[in-house]
């Protein structure tokens, strides 16, 4: 497994924080939005495909907590039955003498049958068995994740999943450690698979025929089935060779910062527009473009990909050599990190975002030219540059030296918004957002992105 040593001279804590934030929050967005297809995030010449099935792991702990509450409630009214037991007594008589066996033991001892209350009922045995099976599946999923090589950034995704698995496993152990249920564990080893299947069949019939007696058990068995089905999906996903290959992908810090910014953008759009399962949510075949639709609002978000109705002015450019012959200009078009199209009430807002993981004032100043180029090339309404705050430093480049004061002052405001109007044309906007990828700045980063998106789209609400 790779370690932080692979990223020499990088801010190791930032890398760990960004990776943890990206993986966990993308999985949360999968669950919240009920996304049906996988996002495929560009990684230079490869793709990071995050399986949607992994998001299920986030709900398993919730279901386990619900199971714990229901088991606790059931323990107060645990199903029990009377069981008759034969005891050979040498001196005391405490029960009913078995006269049919008396001649075999008398006078040295007396066969006695006693009745006792037992919780060894099919429903209770099956309950303990299913929890044990859930533990077994959790361990299988965990084991499959710990095998093989992982790149450092992807190993943090593995850690996040394992943490959820361990939480669910601990709750299983806690339930099985209940003194009453603990006495039933012996049946797990003594009952064969066929016997368990017979138990399950009998319980299904009993739940139908004796609804009052099995009222509390019905909810428990529903939860057990849901938990087990979900864990099997997660386990099989963790074993999938395609996913295991994804875990080996090397993701450089610059790409990770892009993913971090992209995740923040997705989160804040979700918050601003109250996006939930009531929206129609689609991902294109390639997994690069997300489209969210509800009533008169349509939001398209892409990552390193051009939506179908977006064209670069370079598409129609004609290239020629200075000496001889034509040159193909198709590859000269820019590829923005993120494009957002928001259509509302017959008005469209086009926003282009570029992420720069640098604190070098020279590169941040130069990024303004890229922002201006995207305004023209894609006829965007707004271009946004997202980067960490620049460091105070002396430069040898004249243009940077002249402009750096503006960028340093913008740090006090978490960035800047510049409105540009030329020859009475429609006003366009360039924005700079300083997003510092540290845990301490998480809430501020969310606020900065949310405020910026609201400002740049406020005319859609008019």
C-alpha positions, -999 to 999 in steps of 0.1 A, spaced: 0 0 0 13 35 -9 20 60 18 23 97 20 60 94 10 47 92 -26 38 129 -23 71 144 -12 69 182 -8 31 181 -7 9 192 21 3 157 35 -25 167 59 -43 185 31 -41 155 8 -55 132 35 -83 157 44 -93 163 8 -94 125 0 -115 118 31 -139 147 23 -143 138 -14 -150 100 -10 -173 104 20 -193 132 6 -196 118 -29 -211 86 -14 -235 108 7 -246 126 -25 -252 92 -42 -275 83 -14 -292 116 -10 -299 120 -48 -306 83 -54 -281 84 -83 -287 53 -104 -254 53 -125 -218 57 -116 -199 90 -119 -168 86 -140 -143 112 -129 -115 119 -154 -80 112 -141 -56 122 -170 -58 92 -193 -80 70 -170 -112 73 -151 -121 70 -114 -154 52 -114 -170 53 -79 -195 25 -77 -229 37 -65 -234 5 -46 -207 16 -21 -230 43 -9 -252 16 7 -226 11 34 -236 45 49 -271 33 55 -262 0 70 -252 15 104 -285 33 105 -304 1 99 -282 -17 126 -292 10 151 -328 4 143 -323 -33 147 -307 -28 181 -337 -7 192 -362 -34 180 -342 -62 196 -342 -44 229 -379 -39 227 -384 -76 218 -362 -88 248 -388 -74 271 -414 -98 256 -391 -125 242 -409 -155 229 -405 -185 251 -419 -220 254 -423 -248 280 -398 -277 276 -399 -310 293 -366 -324 306 -358 -359 320 -336 -359 352 -323 -390 370 -324 -382 407 -306 -401 434 -323 -386 464 -348 -358 457 -381 -359 440 -389 -325 423 -412 -331 394 -433 -358 379 -420 -394 382 -418 -411 348 -435 -444 357 -427 -459 323 -390 -457 331 -391 -463 369 -383 -500 366 -351 -492 348 -337 -471 376 -354 -479 409 -344 -483 437 -309 -467 431 -324 -436 414 -357 -422 402 -365 -408 367 -382 -375 370 -396 -352 343 -396 -315 349 -409 -286 329 -389 -254 324 -393 -222 304 -368 -219 275 -362 -192 249 -348 -218 224 -377 -211 199 -373 -212 161 -378 -174 160 -351 -167 186 -326 -191 171 -332 -177 136 -327 -142 149 -293 -150 164 -283 -169 133 -291 -140 109 -271 -116 130 -242 -140 130 -245 -143 92 -245 -105 89 -212 -104 109 -197 -130 86 -206 -110 54 -192 -79 70 -159 -97 76 -158 -110 40 -163 -75 27 -136 -61 50 -112 -89 41 -116 -83 3 -109 -46 9 -77 -51 28 -62 -74 0 -42 -61 -29 -25 -28 -36 -41 6 -32 -28 40 -41 -27 64 -11 -57 85 -21 -78 54 -29 -67 38 4 -85 65 22 -118 55 5 -110 19 17 -105 33 52 -139 51 51 -157 19 40 -139 -2 66 -148 22 93 -185 18 84 -181 -20 83 -164 -20 117 -192 1 132 -219 -23 119 -198 -53 131 -195 -38 166 -232 -33 168 -238 -70 158 -214 -80 186 -232 -58 211 -265 -74 202 -252 -109 204 -235 -101 238 -270 -97 254 -270 -123 281 -303 -138 270 -293 -140 233 -258 -153 242 -273 -186 253 -286 -192 218 -253 -189 200 -246 -226 206 -274 -234 180 -254 -217 152 -229 -246 153 -255 -274 159 -280 -264 132 -272 -273 96 -281 -250 67 -311 -272 58 -323 -269 94 -320 -232 93 -339 -231 60 -367 -251 77 -367 -227 106 -371 -198 82 -399 -214 64 -417 -222 96 -413 -186 109 -428 -172 77 -459 -194 82 -461 -185 119 -458 -147 112 -489 -150 89 -509 -173 112 -500 -157 145 -496 -120 138 -500 -109 174 -474 -133 188 -449 -124 160 -457 -87 158 -423 -75 172 -404 -102 153 -418 -92 119 -401 -58 120 -368 -74 131 -368 -100 103 -376 -73 78 -346 -53 90 -324 -83 90 -333 -91 54 -327 -55 43 -293 -53 62 -282 -87 48 -292 -78 12 -273 -45 14 -242 -60 29 -241 -87 2 -242 -59 -24 -214 -41 -7 -194 -73 -3 -197 -82 -40 -188 -47 -50 -157 -48 -29 -147 -81 -47 -154 -67 -82 -122 -67 -103 -131 -34 -119 -134 -17 -86 -102 -33 -73 -84 -19 -103 -98 16 -95 -83 13 -60 -48 12 -76 -52 44 -95 -26 71 -86 -43 105 -81 -20 135 -80 -26 163 -55 -37 187 -83 -64 162 -95 -75 156 -59 -80 194 -54 -102 194 -86 -123 166 -71 -125 185 -38 -137 216 -55 -161 196 -77 -176 179 -45 -181 213 -28 -199 226 -60 -222 196 -61 -230 199 -24 -238 236 -25 -260 233 -57 -278 206 -39 -284 229 -9 -293 260 -29 -319 242 -50 -331 218 -23 -323 189 -46 -337 156 -34 -352 123 -47 -382 144 -61 -359 157 -88 -353 137 -120 -316 129 -119 -297 114 -148 -261 107 -156 -250 104 -193 -238 71 -206 -201 80 -201 -208 90 -165 -193 125 -169 -224 148 -170 -251 150 -143 -285 165 -152 -310 175 -126 -345 185 -136 -377 196 -117 -406 217 -130 -391 247 -149 -355 242 -137 -328 221 -153 -292 220 -140 -264 204 -160 -230 198 -143 -200 183 -161 -165 173 -150 -138 175 -176 -164 170 -203 -184 192 -227 -222 189 -225 -238 183 -259 -251 219 -264 -218 235 -254 -194 244 -283 -160 260 -283 -154 289 -308 -123 269 -317 -146 242 -333 -148 264 -364 -113 277 -363 -91 272 -394 -54 264 -389 -27 268 -415 11 263 -415 32 294 -421 50 277 -449 26 250 -463 -6 230 -456 -36 230 -433 -34 222 -395 -61 205 -375 -73 228 -347 -98 205 -331 -75 196 -302 -69 233 -294 -102 238 -278 -101 243 -240 -115 217 -216 -128 234 -185 -127 214 -152 -164 220 -146 -193 235 -166 -226 244 -150 -257 252 -171 -287 264 -152 -320 269 -171 -349 285 -153 -379 303 -166 -365 304 -202 -332 319 -189 -299 301 -191 -268 308 -170 -235 293 -181 -208 290 -155 -173 276 -161 -150 266 -132 -113 259 -132 -94 246 -101 -58 255 -93 -40 237 -65 -13 264 -60 -4 291 -36 21 306 -61 9 342 -68 23 341 -103 1 311 -113 -29 326 -97 -24 359 -115 -20 340 -148 -52 320 -142 -71 353 -148 -61 350 -185 -75 315 -187 -108 328 -171 -110 355 -197 -103 330 -225 -131 307 -213 -155 337 -212 -149 342 -249 -143 307 -261 -175 293 -246 -195 325 -244 -199 319 -207 -217 343 -183 -193 336 -155 -159 319 -150 -146 310 -116 -111 302 -105 -109 282 -73 -75 280 -56 -60 281 -21 -51 316 -9 -18 329 -24 14 332 -3 30 366 2 61 365 -19 85 386 -40 82 381 -77 105 389 -107 77 390 -133 65 426 -139 28 419 -145 25 397 -114 43 424 -93 18 450 -105 -13 430 -99 -5 409 -68 -18 435 -43 -53 430 -56 -51 392 -50 -36 396 -15 -64 420 -5 -90 396 -19 -78 371 7 -96 391 34 -129 385 15 -123 349 6 -120 359 -30 -133 385 -55 -160 390 -81 -152 412 -112 -180 424 -135 -169 432 -170 -189 452 -195 -176 460 -230 -192 482 -256 -226 480 -239 -227 442 -243 -241 419 -217 -221 421 -184 -199 390 -178 -183 380 -146 -149 366 -135 -147 353 -99 -119 341 -77 -127 319 -47 -100 311 -22 -107 276 -9 -82 264 16 -83 226 18 -80 221 56 -105 207 81 -106 241 100 -118 258 68 -145 233 59 -175 254 69 -160 286 55 -153 269 22 -190 258 20 -201 293 28 -178 308 2 -189 285 -26 -226 289 -17 -224 327 -15 -206 329 -48 -230 306 -67 -260 326 -53 -245 359 -64 -236 347 -99 -271 332 -105 -293 357 -87 -307 371 -119 -324 337 -125 -346 344 -95 -359 377 -109 
